[in-house]
Amino acid sequence: MVTRHRPDTRDAGPRDGAGPGLPARRAHARRARRKTGPAYPYALYLPAAAVYIVIFLIPTAMAFYFALTRWTLFDSEFVGLDNFRDFLAEQNLSIGFRNTVVYAVVTSGLKVVLGLGLGVLLTSKLRLRGFLRSVVFFPVLVSTVAVGITFSVLLKPGTGLVDRVLALVGISGPDWLGEAGTALLSVALVDVWKGVGLATVIYIAGILSIPQDYYQAVSADGGNAWHRFRHVTLPLSWPATYSVIILSFIGGLRSFDLIWTMTRGGPGFTSDVIASIIYKQYQSGFFGLSTAGNVLLFVVVTAIVIPLNWFLGRRQVAP
């Protein structure tokens, strides 16, 4: 019988880097990495942090300060919360707030529906899908003011192209931008026409990122195109839907340029949104009042978008 003896290393000294000094050296190396490691990636953040501070944080802090003053280009007078009280007492503010929410909901909802439909269509085996993608995305590249002026001409009552086309089938079109019931909706539809291209591109990217194995599994089980859309495309394109909803809703809440170009808040105040009310105060020379309105708009958008972002984020589905 052969007895194997394990070497007794209790009294052995350091050998090839092993021994009592090794844990201490490892701990020292870890401390050294903690001290020197993060310095390199943190340095890469400095340019972006400087731009963020200069472009966003400083103007935001200045806006909060000037909202508490009556100011001109040359001097300012501290008035506390008077500007906020005066802005909240604006008689058309309730109309503007309602129109802002309606506009944001309508535009973001239609962009989601149309963007998803176009995304599915333009990822199918169409012969001209590359050309059609360019056509769908083209309105995104056009100036918003140019789009507003163009559609103001197209929607002119009687002489506009839209009314002329409707007249060919015996329909008399309304005054699209001159009637209280159609003005805001008309602008919202133009906004959808201009912005659906971006939503479509986001959906195309989301759909193309879905693994083909899922579609093959549905086909193997005898599923048709509807089943592939219902059980694969729709749930697994949720990240794209999430992005489109957040971006479109924020854009709708802050919308100003298209509304101002097409209706200037009219007729009367029926298509005013919060941003157009703020601009009218600025036009009248109430700079502190308009700044307070901007701060309130910032607070309103933040108060709506953060819970919406949290709610939508909980529904994320990973492929």
Secondary structure by P-SEA (a helix, b strand, c coil): cbbbbcccccccccccccccaaaaaaaaaaaaaaaccaaaaaaaaaaaaaaaaaacaaaaaaaaaaaaccccccccccccaaaaaaaaaccaaaaaaaaaaaaaaaaaaaaaaaaaaaaaaaaccccaaaaaaaaaaccccccaaaaaaaaaaaacccccaaaaaaaaacccccccccccccaaaaaaaaaaaacaaaaaaaaaaaaaaccaaaaaaaaaacccaaaaaaccccccaaaaaaaaaaaaaaaaaaccaaaaaccccccccccccaaaaaaaaaaacaaaaaaaaaaaaaaaaaacaaaaaaaaaaacccc
